[in-house]
Amino acid sequence: MDYIHSLKTASEQFGHMYDEYHQLTREVERLEEEDLPVDDFTIENMKKQRVWLKDQMYRMLVAHKNGV
């Protein structure tokens, strides 16, 4: 967790991605839990965006951890 905090402090881009990832997660969970009328395409796109963000953040985190 220290690497995440460190990278959030060092990289504005990572911080924005981190916030967006968690915002998307909360929204997807809310839509699924409340069974709100939204098409599957919308939720799928949100989930794909989350996966993309997570992948990008992981790459940045590994690079940061390795001092790259």
CORRACOR-V67018 format. One record per residue. N is the residue number from 1. RES is the residue in one letter. SS is DSSP state (H for helix, E for strand, L for the rest). OMEGA is omega in degrees with one decimal (999 if undefined). BURIAL is 1 if it has 16 or more other ideal C-beta (glycine too) atoms within 10 Angstrom, else 0. Layout:
n=N res=RES ss=SS omega=OMEGA burial=BURIAL
n=N res=RES ss=SS omega=OMEGA burial=BURIAL
This chain:
n=1 res=M ss=L omega=179.7 burial=0
n=2 res=D ss=H omega=179.0 burial=0
n=3 res=Y ss=H omega=178.7 burial=0
n=4 res=I ss=H omega=179.9 burial=0
n=5 res=H ss=H omega=179.9 burial=0
n=6 res=S ss=H omega=-179.0 burial=0
n=7 res=L ss=H omega=176.4 burial=1
n=8 res=K ss=H omega=179.2 burial=1
n=9 res=T ss=H omega=-174.9 burial=0
n=10 res=A ss=H omega=-173.4 burial=0
n=11 res=S ss=L omega=177.1 burial=1
n=12 res=E ss=H omega=179.1 burial=0
n=13 res=Q ss=H omega=179.2 burial=0
n=14 res=F ss=H omega=179.1 burial=1
n=15 res=G ss=H omega=178.3 burial=0
n=16 res=H ss=H omega=179.7 burial=0
n=17 res=M ss=H omega=179.3 burial=1
n=18 res=Y ss=H omega=179.2 burial=1
n=19 res=D ss=H omega=179.7 burial=0
n=20 res=E ss=H omega=178.6 burial=0
n=21 res=Y ss=H omega=-177.8 burial=1
n=22 res=H ss=H omega=175.6 burial=0
n=23 res=Q ss=H omega=178.0 burial=0
n=24 res=L ss=H omega=179.7 burial=1
n=25 res=T ss=H omega=179.3 burial=0
n=26 res=R ss=H omega=-178.1 burial=0
n=27 res=E ss=H omega=178.1 burial=0
n=28 res=V ss=H omega=179.8 burial=1
n=29 res=E ss=H omega=179.2 burial=0
n=30 res=R ss=H omega=-179.4 burial=0
n=31 res=L ss=H omega=-178.8 burial=0
n=32 res=E ss=H omega=-178.2 burial=0
n=33 res=E ss=H omega=-177.5 burial=0
n=34 res=E ss=H omega=179.0 burial=0
n=35 res=D ss=L omega=-179.2 burial=0
n=36 res=L ss=L omega=-179.5 burial=0
n=37 res=P ss=L omega=176.6 burial=0
n=38 res=V ss=L omega=-175.5 burial=0
n=39 res=D ss=L omega=-177.8 burial=0
n=40 res=D ss=H omega=-179.7 burial=0
n=41 res=F ss=H omega=-179.9 burial=0
n=42 res=T ss=H omega=-179.8 burial=0
n=43 res=I ss=H omega=178.4 burial=0
n=44 res=E ss=H omega=178.0 burial=0
n=45 res=N ss=H omega=177.4 burial=0
n=46 res=M ss=H omega=179.3 burial=1
n=47 res=K ss=H omega=178.0 burial=0
n=48 res=K ss=H omega=177.9 burial=0
n=49 res=Q ss=H omega=177.6 burial=0
n=50 res=R ss=H omega=179.0 burial=1
n=51 res=V ss=H omega=179.2 burial=0
n=52 res=W ss=H omega=179.1 burial=0
n=53 res=L ss=H omega=-179.2 burial=1
n=54 res=K ss=H omega=178.8 burial=0
n=55 res=D ss=H omega=179.7 burial=0
n=56 res=Q ss=H omega=179.1 burial=0
n=57 res=M ss=H omega=178.0 burial=1
n=58 res=Y ss=H omega=179.7 burial=0
n=59 res=R ss=H omega=178.9 burial=0
n=60 res=M ss=H omega=-179.4 burial=1
n=61 res=L ss=H omega=178.4 burial=1
n=62 res=V ss=H omega=179.2 burial=0
n=63 res=A ss=H omega=179.4 burial=0
n=64 res=H ss=H omega=-179.8 burial=1
n=65 res=K ss=H omega=-179.3 burial=0
n=66 res=N ss=L omega=177.9 burial=0
n=67 res=G ss=L omega=-179.3 burial=0
n=68 res=V ss=L omega=999 burial=0
